[in-house]
Amino acid sequence: MKFLARLLGLVLVAGGFIGLVVDGTRSIVNNSLSFATIREVLETLSSHAVTQLQAAAGRLGYSWLWDPVLVDILRLPASIVAFLFGVALLWIGQHKPIEPFGHVASR
């Protein structure tokens, strides 16, 4: 499981970095700071993803969760969220050093 966490973490960090480069390029061209939001990325991947997410929240009985929470989450910059989530997965999947057992005698 740690291997999968590290692998997914590396993919998300790389994707977040690429997203930051694309957002930076777009900001330079437009002469204003602009980030691609999670909503824009979801709509690019699938045109019905946001409406399906809203329908799923209502179907599961969490319709109250849609407007105050999920809408605000969808407004976050996708590249920064991917980068931070990737760093968290890398931290979770890191190798722990094996501590020596007992006292190692010197020669």
BELLIN-V758535 format. One record per backbone hydrogen bond with DSSP energy under -1.0 kcal/mol. NH is the residue of the N-H (numbers start at 0). CO is the residue of the C=O. E is the energy in kcal/mol with one decimal. If there is no record, write none. Layout:
BEGIN
<<NH & CO & E> <NH & CO & E>>
END
This chain:
BEGIN
<<4 & 0 & -2.3> <5 & 1 & -2.6> <6 & 2 & -2.7> <7 & 3 & -2.8> <8 & 4 & -2.2> <9 & 5 & -2.6> <10 & 6 & -2.2> <11 & 7 & -2.4> <12 & 8 & -2.5> <13 & 9 & -2.4> <14 & 10 & -2.6> <15 & 11 & -2.8> <16 & 12 & -2.4> <17 & 13 & -2.5> <18 & 14 & -2.5> <19 & 15 & -2.2> <20 & 16 & -2.1> <21 & 17 & -2.4> <22 & 18 & -2.8> <23 & 19 & -2.5> <24 & 20 & -2.4> <25 & 21 & -2.6> <26 & 22 & -2.3> <27 & 23 & -2.2> <28 & 24 & -2.3> <29 & 25 & -2.3> <31 & 26 & -1.2> <37 & 75 & -1.7> <38 & 73 & -2.2> <40 & 36 & -2.0> <41 & 37 & -2.6> <42 & 38 & -2.6> <43 & 39 & -1.7> <44 & 40 & -2.2> <45 & 41 & -2.9> <48 & 45 & -1.3> <51 & 47 & -2.3> <52 & 48 & -2.1> <53 & 49 & -2.3> <54 & 50 & -2.3> <55 & 51 & -2.4> <56 & 52 & -2.1> <57 & 53 & -2.0> <58 & 54 & -2.6> <59 & 55 & -2.1> <61 & 56 & -2.7> <64 & 61 & -1.3> <68 & 64 & -1.2> <69 & 64 & -1.9> <70 & 65 & -2.0> <72 & 68 & -2.2> <73 & 69 & -2.2> <75 & 72 & -1.4> <77 & 35 & -2.8> <80 & 76 & -2.0> <81 & 77 & -2.6> <82 & 78 & -2.3> <83 & 79 & -2.6> <84 & 80 & -2.6> <85 & 81 & -2.4> <86 & 82 & -2.2> <87 & 83 & -2.2> <88 & 84 & -2.1> <89 & 85 & -2.4> <90 & 86 & -2.2> <91 & 87 & -2.2> <92 & 88 & -2.3>>
END
